[in-house]
């Protein structure tokens, strides 16, 4: 299986289209998405796609890129795709993924002319695909044109990746007889043999389309029963710190200040941790902010009540 990592800084529209194209396949898969913005739109966009989205601060990209490259190495990434990435790729990553780093450039060469080019980070590979669109004649939206170009570029880049050959090239001796090394088998023939289908090289596409999810699960179970279950969209080490719950302050506001706002503050405080551990990071942050607001409201109403109560008692 070819594994793809995407580096994105903005809304991640093209990343979302690539996940839709490849994520359910057993030949090509979007394995992880990395971003350098904590509030990047790609995080929200891929929230329900089942793809891990990991945030690395800009300081890590600049000073400790080895953390990122080791993560990609551990996940056995074959291709890195840049989708609106806002900063230069670290030299270490560019070196480690030479010839496997796909960059797409979108240029407006005229009022109605859109030029798209895709290149791999390797002098030998260079530009792999380019297209020019007349947007006045093409009624599709520019975003759709770019997303379709990304899909084509990824197919072309995957086609140019070297095919891994794990066969043992050494000869073996059986009963003092030299046995020649096995003949390498193409990836398409190997997959056809494993899936039990007829192989016809004349009808094989450069990169086959994704296989439905049910087939993926069945094949993975038969091929490697010990393979762990798919990870949740964010593993605990990838998740940001839990927002403050303000639970103690909510209880104090309930007891010492104003009861009704204090009750509301306690409810929101309890929701912070429950939403966080469900993976709803944004919901946890909203609950934390609401708890803080209601604590302040309870405190202000308590102070006003005490201030008005004392003069009234003196008047009586």
CORVENSUL-V949353 format. One line per field, one symbol per residue. phi: phi as a letter, one per 40 degrees, with the letter a starting at -180 (. if undefined). burial: I if it has 24 or more other ideal C-beta (glycine too) atoms within 12 Angstrom, else O. Layout:
BEGIN
phi=???
burial=???
END
This chain:
BEGIN
phi=.cbbbbbbbbcgcccccccccbcccbbbaccabbbbbcbcccccccdbcgbcbbbbddccccbbcccccccccccfccabbcbgccbccddcccccbdgbbcbbbbbccadbbbbbbbabcadccfcbaaabbccccccccdcccccccdccccdcccccccccbccccccbbbfgbcbccccdbccccccccccgbccbccbcccbccccdddcccccccccacccccdccdacdcccccccccfcccccccccbbbccccccccccccccccccccgccccccccccccccccccccccccccccccccccccc
burial=IIIIIIIIIIOIIIIIIIIOIIIIIIIIIIIIIIIIIOOIIIIIIIIOIIIIIIIIOOOIIOOOIOOIIOIIOOIOIIIIIIIIIOOOIIOIIIOIIOIIIIIIIIOOOOOOOIIIIIIIIOOOIOIIIOIOIOIOOOOOOOOOIIIIIIIIIIIIIIIIIOOOOOOOOOOOOOOOOOOOOOOOOOIIOOIOOOOOOOOOOOOOOOIIOIIOOOOIOOOOOOOOOOOOOOOOIIOOOIIOOOIOIIIOIIOOIIOOIIOOIIOIIIIIIOIIOOIIOOIIIOIIIOIIOIIIOIIIIIIOIIOOOOOOOOOOOOOO
END
